[in-house]
């Protein structure tokens, strides 16, 4: 058995697996960012309800500020 040919084939397979994993990671990341933009995990009504449960009456300025902060971390 030719060991050099075997090692080259093994390197090709490992290289393909690593390249596939890297490409898959970036495609999944792009898909999740797009999905989160379309379907944000929290909206203004949820923020208002959360602040009301804590005993605060939120102003629209506070709600907008929290939404801006959330969107900053989504990007």
C-alpha positions in Angstrom: 0.0 0.0 0.0 1.3 3.4 -0.9 1.3 5.4 2.3 1.9 8.8 0.6 -1.2 8.4 -1.5 -3.2 7.3 1.6 -2.0 10.3 3.6 -2.9 12.7 0.7 -6.4 11.2 0.4 -6.8 11.5 4.2 -5.7 15.2 4.1 -8.2 15.9 1.3 -11.0 14.4 3.3 -10.1 16.3 6.4 -9.6 19.5 4.4 -13.1 19.1 2.9 -14.6 18.5 6.3 -13.0 21.5 7.8 -13.9 23.7 4.8 -17.5 22.4 4.9 -17.8 23.2 8.6 -16.5 26.7 8.1 -18.8 27.4 5.2 -21.8 25.9 7.1 -21.1 28.0 10.1 -21.1 31.3 8.1 -24.2 30.3 6.2 -26.1 29.4 9.4 -25.0 32.6 11.0 -26.3 34.6 8.0 -29.6 32.7 8.1 -30.1 33.3 11.8 -29.4 37.0 11.5 -31.9 37.3 8.7 -34.5 35.3 10.7 -34.0 37.4 13.9 -34.4 40.6 11.9 -37.8 39.4 10.5 -38.9 37.8 13.8 -37.4 39.8 16.7 -37.5 37.9 20.0 -39.0 40.9 21.8 -41.2 43.8 20.8 -42.5 47.1 22.3 -45.5 45.4 23.9 -43.3 42.9 25.6 -41.1 45.7 27.0 -44.1 47.6 28.2 -45.5 44.5 29.9 -42.2 43.7 31.5 -41.7 47.2 32.9 -45.3 47.2 34.1 -44.7 44.0 36.0 -41.8 45.6 37.7 -44.1 48.4 38.9 -43.0 51.0 36.5 -45.0 52.9 33.9 -42.7 53.2 30.9 -42.7 56.3 28.7 -42.4 55.9 25.0 -38.9 57.3 25.2 -37.8 54.5 27.6 -39.4 51.9 25.4 -37.7 53.3 22.3 -34.4 53.4 24.2 -34.7 49.7 25.2 -35.7 48.7 21.6 -32.6 50.6 20.3 -30.4 48.7 22.8 -31.9 45.4 21.8 -31.5 46.0 18.1 -27.9 47.1 18.6 -27.1 43.7 20.1 -29.0 41.8 17.4 -26.7 43.2 14.7 
